[in-house]
Amino acid sequence: MSSKSSKRYVQAAAQIEKGKLYSIPDAVALLKKLPGPKFDGTVTLSAHLGVDPRKSDQMVRGSVALPHGTGKSVRVIVFAQGDAAKAAEKAGADEVGFEDLIKKVQGGFVDFDAAIATPDAMTEVRKVARVLGPRGLMPNPKTGTVTDDTAAAVNAVKAGRIDYKVDKGANIAAAVGKLSFSEEQLSENVTALAESIQKAKPASAKGNYLQSFTLAGSMLPGIHLDLSNFTA
């Protein structure tokens, strides 16, 4: 804990028992009781995995539909033409285009949370891989964001489907809701993401795959979760 930690943060940390691993319901109940920020903070689940992300066969990525969404308005862009573009627009995509949209992204446009593309658009979309890739926004078949059914993909993302990807430090962090969510909503969202990460274990990963899960709210200390339900 930093010497500059706020009084509220210190008070919150004092309520978390050191060394204790909490069940998801208990962790959520405790999180809801902590002295949070004045705004409706985001709740994040962070995982540390026993994989080597430098090896292509140990890359962990996936997507999961959170039962209660993330609580935030999701901005979605779609790279498509023709009927697929029209379907995406009708489904509520925030921006739809092809070469014009690619040029816009090349120019620095990244004000969106997810990108979807049709398979035949991917050759051109790869031109902006250096922009989208580092931000985790590159369309990928494994996460359902490369598809001809653009309407279904837009609806899924808008409804609360999130994508996740392990970083260079073998960590995954993803939003699972807001502090204003009910305990039941947060518990179900956390469980859905944790189970998805568990199922995404690469066949080549050896030893202890799930090393830690930590639940935290904006400007609040993390609560370590009991992994026994996921490692049995």
C-alpha positions in Angstrom: 0.0 0.0 0.0 1.4 3.4 -1.0 2.2 5.9 1.7 0.0 8.3 -0.3 -3.0 6.0 -0.2 -6.2 7.9 0.6 -7.9 7.6 4.0 -10.9 5.9 2.3 -8.6 3.4 0.6 -6.9 2.6 3.9 -10.2 2.2 5.6 -11.3 -0.2 2.8 -8.1 -2.2 3.0 -8.5 -2.6 6.8 -11.8 -4.5 6.2 -10.1 -7.1 4.0 -8.6 -9.9 6.0 -5.0 -10.4 5.0 -4.2 -13.8 3.5 -7.8 -14.8 3.3 -9.3 -16.3 0.1 -12.9 -15.3 -0.3 -15.7 -17.1 -2.1 -17.2 -15.1 -4.9 -20.4 -14.3 -3.0 -18.5 -13.3 0.1 -16.0 -11.2 -1.9 -18.9 -9.4 -3.7 -20.7 -8.8 -0.4 -17.5 -7.3 1.1 -16.8 -5.2 -2.0 -20.3 -3.7 -1.8 -19.7 -2.7 1.9 -16.3 -1.0 1.3 -16.2 2.8 1.2 -16.2 3.4 -2.5 -15.7 6.5 -4.7 -18.4 9.1 -5.1 -19.0 7.9 -8.7 -20.4 4.5 -9.8 -17.1 2.7 -10.1 -16.2 -0.2 -12.4 -15.7 -3.7 -10.9 -12.8 -5.6 -12.4 -11.8 -9.3 -12.2 -8.1 -9.9 -12.7 -6.5 -13.2 -13.2 -2.8 -14.3 -13.1 -2.3 -17.5 -15.2 0.4 -20.2 -15.3 1.2 -19.8 -19.0 4.0 -18.4 -21.1 2.3 -15.8 -23.5 5.5 -15.7 -25.5 4.6 -19.2 -26.8 1.8 -19.1 -29.5 0.3 -22.3 -28.2 -0.1 -20.8 -24.7 -1.9 -17.6 -25.8 -5.2 -17.4 -23.8 -8.0 -15.4 -25.4 -11.7 -15.7 -25.5 -15.1 -14.1 -25.1 -18.0 -14.5 -22.7 -21.5 -13.1 -22.5 -21.9 -11.6 -19.1 -25.4 -12.3 -17.8 -25.9 -8.7 -16.7 -23.6 -6.8 -19.0 -20.9 -4.5 -17.9 -23.1 -1.5 -17.1 -21.4 0.7 -19.6 -22.6 1.8 -23.1 -20.5 -0.1 -25.6 -19.4 1.6 -28.8 -19.1 -0.9 -31.7 -17.7 -0.3 -35.2 -18.1 -2.7 -38.1 -16.0 -3.1 -41.2 -18.4 -4.4 -43.9 -20.0 -3.7 -47.2 -23.3 -4.4 -48.8 -26.0 -6.3 -47.0 -23.7 -7.0 -44.0 -23.1 -3.3 -43.6 -26.8 -2.6 -43.7 -27.5 -5.3 -41.2 -24.9 -3.9 -38.8 -26.4 -0.4 -39.1 -29.9 -1.8 -38.4 -28.5 -3.6 -35.3 -27.2 -0.4 -33.8 -23.5 -0.3 -34.7 -22.1 3.1 -33.9 -20.1 3.3 -37.1 -20.1 1.1 -40.2 -17.8 1.4 -43.2 -15.0 -0.2 -45.1 -12.1 1.7 -46.8 -13.3 5.0 -45.4 -13.5 3.5 -41.9 -10.1 1.9 -42.3 -8.6 5.3 -43.3 -10.3 6.8 -40.2 -8.7 4.3 -37.9 -5.3 4.8 -39.6 -5.7 8.5 -38.8 -6.0 7.7 -35.1 -9.7 7.0 -34.5 -10.0 4.6 -31.6 -13.0 5.9 -29.8 -14.8 2.6 -29.7 -14.9 -0.6 -27.5 -15.2 -3.3 -30.0 -14.6 -3.9 -33.7 -16.4 -6.4 -35.9 -15.5 -7.4 -39.5 -16.8 -9.7 -42.2 -14.3 -12.4 -43.4 -13.9 -10.7 -46.8 -13.0 -7.4 -45.2 -10.2 -8.8 -43.1 -7.5 -8.5 -45.8 -8.0 -4.7 -45.7 -8.6 -4.6 -42.0 -5.2 -6.1 -41.3 -3.7 -2.8 -42.5 -4.8 -1.3 -39.2 -3.6 -4.3 -37.1 -0.9 -2.2 -35.5 -3.5 0.2 -34.3 -6.2 -2.3 -33.2 -4.0 -5.1 -32.0 -2.2 -3.5 -29.0 -5.6 -2.2 -27.8 -7.2 -5.6 -28.0 -9.6 -4.4 -30.7 -8.5 -6.5 -33.6 -11.5 -8.6 -35.0 -10.9 -12.3 -34.4 -12.9 -15.4 -35.4 -12.3 -17.0 -32.0 -14.2 -14.1 -30.3 -17.0 -14.0 -32.8 -15.9 -10.6 -34.2 -15.1 -11.9 -37.7 -18.4 -13.0 -39.1 -20.9 -12.6 -41.9 -23.7 -12.3 -39.4 -22.8 -8.7 -38.4 -26.2 -8.1 -36.8 -25.9 -11.0 -34.3 -22.3 -9.9 -33.5 -23.3 -6.3 -32.8 -26.3 -7.4 -30.6 -24.0 -9.8 -28.6 -21.4 -7.1 -27.9 -24.0 -4.5 -27.0 -25.8 -7.0 -24.7 -22.7 -7.6 -22.6 -20.3 -10.0 -24.4 -16.7 -9.1 -23.6 -13.4 -10.2 -25.1 -10.3 -10.9 -23.1 -6.7 -11.7 -23.9 -3.7 -12.5 -21.7 -1.0 -9.9 -21.6 2.8 -10.3 -21.7 2.8 -10.8 -17.9 0.3 -13.7 -18.1 -2.5 -11.5 -16.7 -6.1 -11.0 -17.8 -8.2 -8.1 -16.5 -11.8 -7.4 -17.5 -14.7 -5.4 -16.3 -17.6 -7.4 -14.8 -20.0 -4.7 -13.9 -20.5 -1.6 -11.7 -20.5 -1.1 -8.0 -24.2 -0.2 -8.2 -25.0 -3.8 -9.5 -26.7 -6.1 -7.0 -24.6 -8.8 -5.3 -26.4 -11.4 -7.3 -25.6 -9.6 -10.6 -21.9 -9.2 -9.8 -21.6 -12.7 -8.5 -23.1 -14.2 -11.7 -20.9 -12.0 -13.9 -17.7 -12.8 -12.0 -18.5 -16.6 -12.2 -19.2 -16.4 -15.9 -15.8 -14.8 -16.7 -13.9 -17.0 -14.3 -15.4 -20.1 -15.8 -14.7 -18.9 -19.3 -11.0 -18.3 -18.4 -10.8 -21.7 -16.9 -12.2 -23.4 -20.0 -9.7 -21.4 -22.2 -6.8 -23.2 -20.7 -4.3 -24.2 -23.5 -3.6 -27.9 -23.9 0.1 -27.1 -23.7 -0.2 -25.3 -20.3 1.5 -27.4 -17.6 1.2 -27.1 -13.8 -0.9 -24.6 -12.0 -3.0 -22.8 -14.6 -5.2 -20.6 -12.5 -2.8 -18.9 -10.1 -4.9 -16.1 -8.7 -8.2 -14.2 -9.1 -8.6 -10.8 -7.7 -11.8 -8.7 -7.5 -11.6 -4.9 -7.2 -13.7 -1.8 -7.6 -12.4 1.5 -8.9 -10.0 3.1 -6.4 -10.5 0.2 -4.0 -8.0 -2.5 -2.9 -8.3 -6.0 -4.4 -10.0 -9.0 -2.7 -8.4 -12.4 -3.4 -10.8 -15.1 -4.5 -10.8 -18.8 -3.4 -10.0 -20.8 -6.6 -11.0 -24.2 -5.2 -14.2 -24.2 -7.2 -12.3 -23.7 -10.4 -9.3 -25.9 -9.9 -11.0 -29.0 -8.5 
